[in-house]
Amino acid sequence: MADRVAALSGPQGPRPRRRFSRRNIIIYGTLAVVAFYYLLPLYVMIVTSLKGMPEIRLGNIFAPPVEITFEPWVKAWAQACTGLNCDGLSRGFWNSVQITVPSVIVSILIASVNGYALANWRFRGADVFFTILIFGAFIPYQVMLYPIVIMLREIGLYGSLWGLVIVHTIFGMPILTLLFRNYFTSLPEELFKAARIDGARFWGIYFRIMLPMSLPIFVVAMILQVTGIWNDFLFGVVYTKPDTYPMTVQLNNIVNTVQGVREYNVNMAATLLTGLVPLVIYFVSGKLFVRGIAAGAVKG
């Protein structure tokens, strides 16, 4: 009897959504336009980097290459002149690696401990310390350029890679501490209290409980630091010298050279090579980035 009543009353459950509704057309149409806007320059860079100069001089920048050549990539990596040196971006790449890796590791480790302490271990002056960190996150870098030059000169690190590592580590500390502090406050407080009752102390709770649960925010911090440090030009050109220039400074020297014929294919290949590292890291860890940035968002 119940089956007959259900059959007579009509179909049950929510009404199926139409795939091509007006709302979906507007959303996907907008996304397609935005994606096209951002992908078109990338497409032009890629096809230009795969063309020879005779083909580029024809003027059709949107046409795919008639004959694909990787010579511009080889020249950008190992032969392009960046001032007095003609070893391409290879030297700048290894300089950037030596700058980025220790800067990212040290800044993230210190900021994670700072955020953990501010979130779970209240101490006298914690609010003042946190306010100073937030204030430091929004100070324009340009204000501090000259004082840092003097400080690095006095300690003998001006023009060296380690001097630039110290600068990136310090300037990345405020925003990373803010992210870690907000992430740790979002974790269940009962875990921290239970660990205290069981006799765990500061470092025991950090390494055994907080650290294993913090992979998403560590990925966020890594992506932010790698992107910011790898793409940095201002600090690189101010605090280093030609032998220790990072990759972005050498890219600027290649693109803005005034000697000889301007080779657009080499310039495009050099630009793609410079941006390849942060792009790969973001695509590999994109899902964790979204999770971590949502959990570590600024809270009141």
Secondary structure, DSSP 8 states (H G I E B T S, - for coil): -HHHHHHHH---SS----TT-HHHHHHHHHHHHHHHHHHHHHHHHHHHHTS-HHHHTT--TTS--SS---HHHHHHHHT--BTTB-STTHHHHHHHHHHHHHHHHHHHHHHHHHHHHHHH---TTHHHHHHHHHHHHTS-HHHHHHHHHHHHHHTT-TBSHHHHHHHHHHHHHHHHHHHHHHHHHHS-HHHHHHHHHTT--HHHHIIIIIGGG-HHHHHHHHHHHHHHHHT--HHHHHHB-GGG--HHHHHHHHHT--SS---HHHHHHHHHHHHHHHHHHHHHTHHHHHHHHHHT----
